[in-house]
Structure formats: structure tokens, C-alpha cells
Amino acid sequence: MAKKQSAAKLHVFEPSGRRVWTVAGSGDEHWVDPVTGVCSCRAFHYNRTGCVHISAASGDDYETVRFSDEEFGGFLEGLIDEIWARDTLK
């Protein structure tokens, strides 16, 4: 039986150790900062309270994905583009 894939992902960039959390929602991926309790989802934007994505990134069930520091800029650009397209097209 295959292991269930976690919705939460911790993206670690090496060698700097930069960390970016994302959580897959229903059809969308959201940027999450579990330390400050901020999420890019609409529910958080409109309610300014916690959401299921923050809870997911705060738990023990997450996948760690490693990248090189050279990929950091492209990763952030892609994440911002995805959030921008999602929030401006809906």
C-alpha cells in the first residue's frame, strides 16, 4: 500500500536553510507561515483568523522537499504567480 501524501510541504533551500511552507488546498496551493499564523488563502484574507492550512503546516504530517539556493528565486516567482492568478481570476 502506498504512503498517503501529505498536503503540507516544507520546502528547504540549501545550503542557506531557507524554509517555505505550502499546503495544498482544494485545487489550490497556499503559502503558509505557521510561526506568524499567516496564510495566502481567501478564508484567512477575509476572516483574519486561523485556517485549516495553518493547522496542517503546524502539525507533524508534512513532506520535506529540498532545493538548492539557486532555485529560490524561481520557486518564489512561481508561487507568487500562482497566488496572483488564482486571486485575480476568481
C-alpha positions in Angstrom: 0.0 0.0 0.0 1.4 3.4 -1.0 2.0 6.0 1.7 -0.5 8.8 1.8 1.0 12.1 0.5 0.7 14.9 3.0 -0.9 18.2 2.0 1.7 20.2 3.8 5.2 20.7 2.3 8.2 22.2 3.9 10.5 23.5 1.1 14.1 23.7 2.3 16.7 25.6 0.3 20.3 24.5 0.8 22.9 25.5 1.9 21.2 28.6 3.3 18.5 26.7 5.2 15.7 29.0 4.0 12.3 27.4 4.6 9.0 28.0 2.8 5.8 26.2 3.8 3.0 25.4 1.3 -0.2 23.5 1.8 -2.4 22.0 -0.9 -6.0 23.1 -0.6 -9.0 22.1 -2.6 -7.4 22.7 -6.1 -5.0 25.4 -4.9 -1.7 25.6 -3.2 -1.3 28.1 -0.4 1.8 29.8 1.1 1.7 29.4 4.9 3.8 30.8 7.7 2.9 28.7 10.8 5.1 30.8 13.1 3.2 34.0 12.4 -0.1 32.3 11.6 -0.5 33.8 8.1 -1.9 32.0 5.1 -2.5 33.1 1.5 -6.0 31.5 1.3 -9.1 33.6 0.9 -10.6 32.4 4.2 -7.6 33.8 6.1 -7.6 37.0 4.0 -11.3 37.7 4.7 -11.5 36.4 8.3 -8.0 37.2 9.6 -8.2 34.1 11.8 -6.6 30.7 11.6 -7.4 28.3 8.8 -7.0 24.6 8.0 -3.8 25.3 6.1 -2.1 26.8 9.1 -3.1 23.9 11.2 -1.8 21.5 8.5 1.6 23.2 8.4 1.8 23.3 12.2 1.4 19.5 12.6 3.8 16.6 12.3 2.4 15.3 9.0 4.3 17.1 6.2 6.7 16.3 3.4 10.1 17.9 3.2 11.3 18.9 -0.3 14.9 20.0 -0.8 16.1 22.6 -3.3 19.3 24.4 -4.0 19.6 28.1 -3.2 19.9 28.8 -6.9 16.2 27.7 -7.3 14.9 30.0 -4.6 14.0 33.0 -6.8 12.3 30.8 -9.4 10.4 29.0 -6.7 9.1 32.2 -5.2 8.3 33.7 -8.6 6.2 30.6 -9.5 4.4 30.6 -6.1 3.6 34.3 -6.3 2.4 34.0 -9.9 0.1 31.1 -8.9 -1.4 33.1 -6.0 -1.8 36.2 -8.1 -3.5 34.3 -11.0 -5.8 32.5 -8.5 -6.9 35.6 -6.7 -7.3 37.9 -9.7 -9.1 35.4 -11.9 -11.8 34.2 -9.5 
